[in-house]
Amino acid sequence: MAGIEFETKVLDIDPAKIAALITETRGTCTTGTRLVRRYVYDTIPAVPGRWVRLRDTGTDVTLCVKQITTDAVDGTHETEVTIDSFEEAVALLQLTGLTPRSYQENRRTSYTLGAVRLEVDEWPRIPPYLEIEADDETQVWTAATTLGIDHDHLTSINTVKVYSLYGIDLNSIADLRFE
């Protein structure tokens, strides 16, 4: 499936407080905290801001090409398919000559607020953040407003740039895991 991701982030959150806020505003926890694992690959040829991601969310496995065109709420384009096996996909990609640039883990708790998807993401070495993702920009802003989050506290930068805010070059880390 190809399309534009409409999403924004709230950085440096307290997951328990955000969870309470989401449920107070009639949001629902859809999937409890789980380990998410991914391999990141460069495209051929390598293009800045574009990569291949193989991800196992604990509920599904997807393979996608992501491309960042801007840091705006609609600046990420994604072409994604669901696959059966993380391990088999790793082996298949290796047979094509693709070598992972990195392996990454994070923990994710998923919620919905109406049609909007809310993800509390906890990554090694940085504070947790909330992703607000929807099918269009208006839904993103409406959800933020419903949660009482001022639009000045939102950012649509990607995870690499989030890490850079904390002085960490995510692209230089070949293996990012929880201890």
Beta strands, then each sheet from edge to edge (+ up, - down):
strand 1: 2-10
strand 2: 28-47
strand 3: 50-56
strand 4: 61-68
strand 5: 76-83
strand 6: 102-113
strand 7: 116-122
strand 8: 129-134
strand 9: 154-155
strand 10: 175-176
sheet 1: 9+ 1- 5+ 4- 3+ 2- 6+ 7- 8+
sheet 2: 9+ 1- 5+ 4- 3+ 2- 6+ 10+
end
